[in-house]
Amino acid sequence: ASGLSPPGLFLDNVIRVGREELKVECDYRREAVNYHRFEQLISSDPGLVADRFVVPGVIEEFSTDKILVTEYVRGGTIDKVIDLDQDERNRIGKAILRLTMLELFVWRFMQTDPNWGNFL
């Protein structure tokens, strides 16, 4: 043991799993398929449409297995919510919570990139 990691961490396994996850994360053709699926799920739910959730369209002719090109969709950042009135903050919070519950318990398919920019 090198002493670089806590006992029981099994660093070799962590590195192996990390490599596998990185391969999956960088498979942009697979990501494009996931985009399409997520867009269908969002657009088929009137509540999410009413709450203005949008999944940017994939531009297939410019996307490859090494790059994913999507349309530009104007949005805002979550830190700006503080400047909105309480009713709008409540609406946004409820909408994100509802989306998360649908992902976890109904669709069993989740957009898991923790970048808040992914929530327009």
Buried (B, 14 or more C-beta within 10 A) or exposed (E): EEEEEEEEEEEEEEEEEEEEEEEEEEBBEBBBEBBBEBBEBBEEBEEBEEBEBBBBEBEEEEBEEEEBBBEEEEEBEEEEEEEEEEEEEEBBEEBBEBBEEBBEEEBEEEBEEEEEEEBB
